[in-house]
Each structure stands twice: as C-alpha cells, then as structure tokens.
Amino acid sequence: MKILAIETSFDEAGLSIIEYSQTKNETTTRVLSDVLFSQADEHKKYGGVYPTLAKQIHAKNIVALLTEALKGAGLYKEIEEHVPQNIEKARVFLEREPEMFTQLKELVAHIQRPDLDAIAITNGPGLEPALWVGISFAKALSVLWDIPLSPVNHMEGHIAAALAHKEETNEDVFTIPTPPLPAIALLISGAHTELVYMKEWLHYEKIGSTRDDAIGEAFDKVARLLDLGYPGGPLVSKLAREAREQNAEKSFTLPRPMLHSGDYDFSLSGIKTAVLKIVQDNSPLTELQKMQIAREFEDAVTEVFVSKIKNAIEEYAIASLIISGGVAANAYILDALRKIAEENSISFYVPTMDLATDNGRMIAFASALRNSPTKELDEIVAEGNLKLY
C-alpha cells in the first residue's frame, strides 16, 4: 500500500509518500519521499503564527511540494498534455484558492496518475485556515486521481512518530511496533499539553491536560519576556543549558503549579506570570539573569511533569511511556522522563529530532497504523479542536 500524506495544521507544510506492510504486532514503512516547508521565519515579526499568513503561504507552495514529493518517490511520470478528467469537480474544492487550482491543473495535465492507494490528510487539531488548505487540496486530488481520502488526527500522528524507529540497515525504513500496554502518552507541543491513557491499542482516554497555556506556548511567552525571539522554546532551553554548564547560581524561584493537586492536570500560566514579575522587578535583565530565569523555568515545568508521570505510572500500572509533540525535542525534559521509565522498567518511546516537530511522515505513519480507513469527501472537514479521545 502506498500513501501520500499531507500535513498543514500549523506553520509547516509536510508531504510524504510511504509504502507499508503490517503484521499482528508491527507496521513496517518505507519512506519514498519526504518534503517540508517551514514558515518560521515569516512569523517571527508576529512573535507567533499568524493564521491568515500561514494559510496564504501553504496555498502558494503546496503544488510545488507535491511535485517535489512525487519526483522523490519516482511517481512523477510525464505524458502528453491532456485535459484532466474531473477537473471541474476539482475546481469546486479549490474555488477559494484560484491560484492553487491553476497550478494543480497545469501539473495534472502533464503527468500520469501516480500509483497511490490512499491520500492521508490532517483534519485537526490545528489552525482551521491552515487545515482547510490541505483538506481542500487533498479533496481535489482525490477526485482528479480517483484515490480515497483518509483523515488523520494530528496528535495521533505525533504518537506514531514517537513509536517509529529506523532500521539500522536502511534509514528510509521505519518499524512501528505495538507497544506493551497499557501505555500513557504525554503530548507536549505549542498548542497541547495532555496526558493520555491507552489501555487498548489506538483507543485513548484523557486523564489530564493543561487548564490554561500549553507547554510550548509557555516556552514562547517566556522567551518573549526575556527578549529572545521566536520560536522561543529552543532559545529558552539553550540558555537553561548554558546556566547548568556554567553552574550559574540560582537567584530566582518559580512556582510549581498543581504539583500536589492529586490529579493529572497542568497549569502553566502562573509560571509565566511569575516570570513577568521577575522581569519587571529586575529590568533591565543581565545575560546572567536571563540564563538563571530560563533554567528555573525549565526546572519548574520538568518537576511538574516528572511528578505527574510518576503518579500515573503507579496508578495505571503502565507498561509503556510515550512522549510526543514538538516539545519532545527538549533534551532536559526528555532525560528526566527517560530516567523515570528506566527506574520503573517500562518501555520508553520518543521521536527522533526530525520527527518531533510537524511533518508529513508522522501523518503517513498514523494512517498506516489504522490501515488507511477512508471517508466520503463531504465528511472530512477541518476541526481546529479535534480530540484524540
């Protein structure tokens, strides 16, 4: 089975083509092509992602990304120019994106229908304007090439990415095992901080979530307070690492909200507010003070995560711990959670750096895990707050 996957939930457009096979306990995938276009530089001046701009950039680039993905997979076969069948049906889905339609019409008029069995598309959660670009594009492709469409939950994509590991003999081949169950997944990204329980394979139950800011959002807000720039997470972590390496004195203390709440919820806005007060009381900050604040912030959120995960492992008799989402790239948080898994002798899954942030492969992997369930086109809509459970 070959899948084209399209991911446009936020500020990155990822397209990937894979082929896969399955046994009872694992899915084996071979990545035929993988392309990614990041808009991070375009959004720096806003200090975060501007939804309308994200939509516009996705629409401008997505046909070129498809061309690149098809060529990379060896599925770009030129033929004599022709009028594509169902082109007017495709136009309906792209009536709000006439430039995209023109580009797509030109592409499909000159190439053979690619050998694909399904198209996987992220339908949420995410920024709805950005999601709609990918969904509309996927629907147009579906009618043009008569290929079924498979909606994918973005967060399940992150879980699949955490479970996937490369074969030693071929870096394009990934094996995705069914982890020992029950498992918990900590989903940590710019928009999500959730703790999800998986008693049965691909069946989820939320046991905790943030009551305000997501962890990635909190990192970005602290970065703005420290005048570090965007995206803020890696910059805050860099300063925190430097503080530890230099054994810088701890001059500030931040709260650990909900550390002893007795549940699995999180609250991160209070830490951000405490950072704001420190900045106001000590302005202008020295570089050493910025390092100290960054370290204390990272220490504080890590301590809360560690405490909640320890309690969940004990209460739910967990056999596997899965960490996924963009903040899974944070080495300090990961090391602390990996240590918990080792202490409890449970399986630990985390994505490689290139799979931690949004990408097309993770959507393809998630679709493969569910063996490409497909839906009627009118049933697939953008759901900005789509839940995993």
Phi, psi and omega in degrees: 000133177246135181235134165262124180247140182232126181234117178220042188281341186218238184255009177237134175255118180237130174236136180217146175238126179230163164235149187214161173219160184225146166240185183299323189248357181201158175243130179251126181237147172240121181280115180275327175200157181204119180232150184213135174235116180262140178257011188309316181296327181290335186259358183303319184294341178267350183071015181173180184277127178265111190304316182296319178294319179301316179300313183298318182290321175302312183298324182290328191254347194291327179292319178296323178294321177299316179302315180296318181295317179296318179295318180297329181271359183073025183249010179264102183240111182287143176222174178296147182302136180213168175271115184298137176294143178066022182297326180288327174295321179295324181301325181301318182288338183246024183296335178271355180231068185299325179293319177296318179299316180299316179296317181293319179301318179296319181295306187289342178287346185240003180230157177283149175305125182288153180281083180234144180261337181200158172242122178261133183226134174291124178247005175152169351285169180157193176281119187301318177302321179289319178300318184296329177300309180294319181295314180298319179296316180296321178295320178297316178297321182300315181283328179292320186252000181055054180239129181294154185248137183236111178286144183229135174284125183305320183288328174293329174301317178296322178296315179300321180295324179291325181282334186288137173223145185285145171288141183295329185269349182208109185289350178271351182257126179240136173255132179243103183277159165280115186288159173302134183247154003284159181229158168236145178239126174264112183260109186232116182208190179295335183240356187224139166218099186222147173245118189241134180260132179236097178281319176245154184301122177066022172243123191242149174222125178285129175247350178191154177200169177289145177266356179210256183285146168281160184296318178295323177297318179296317177302315181295322180292320177295320178300320178294320179297328179270003178059048183262335183109187183225144355289140193277332185308304180299329182287319176297316181296324178297315178296319179298318179297318179297322178297319179291319181297324180270359183052044182296140181298140177277110183257348184229148177235130178250154179290161173244078187301136175063020179300323182242036183285342180082004176230193184245022176275163180232155172218122186241349182291329180295324177295318179299318180296322178295322176297317179303317180295319178298317180297315181295323182284341186238013183289139357280143182284143171278165177297324178296318179295322176299317178298317181296318179294316180300317180295314181295323177297311181296322177298317184296310182292326179293319179299320178294314179301314182300315181298314181295317181295318178303313181295320181293320179301318181288314185293321186258007180051054188288140177255341181218142175240124182243127177246126183213163183106168186302326181286352173295351176279353180284111187295323183292313178298316181298316181300320180294319180285325176298321179298321177298316180299317180295318180296331182258005178055046178243159180291143184232128183233132179212145181286155170292163185305320183285347178254354183290318180273172185300139181196164181286329182300319184296326178289321176296317180299315181296320178296320179295321180301323179267008178057044173051058172295136184243159180226162173295147186300321183288350178274348185261113180226161177286129178233097184300329182249028181305134181263156178271341189241000000 
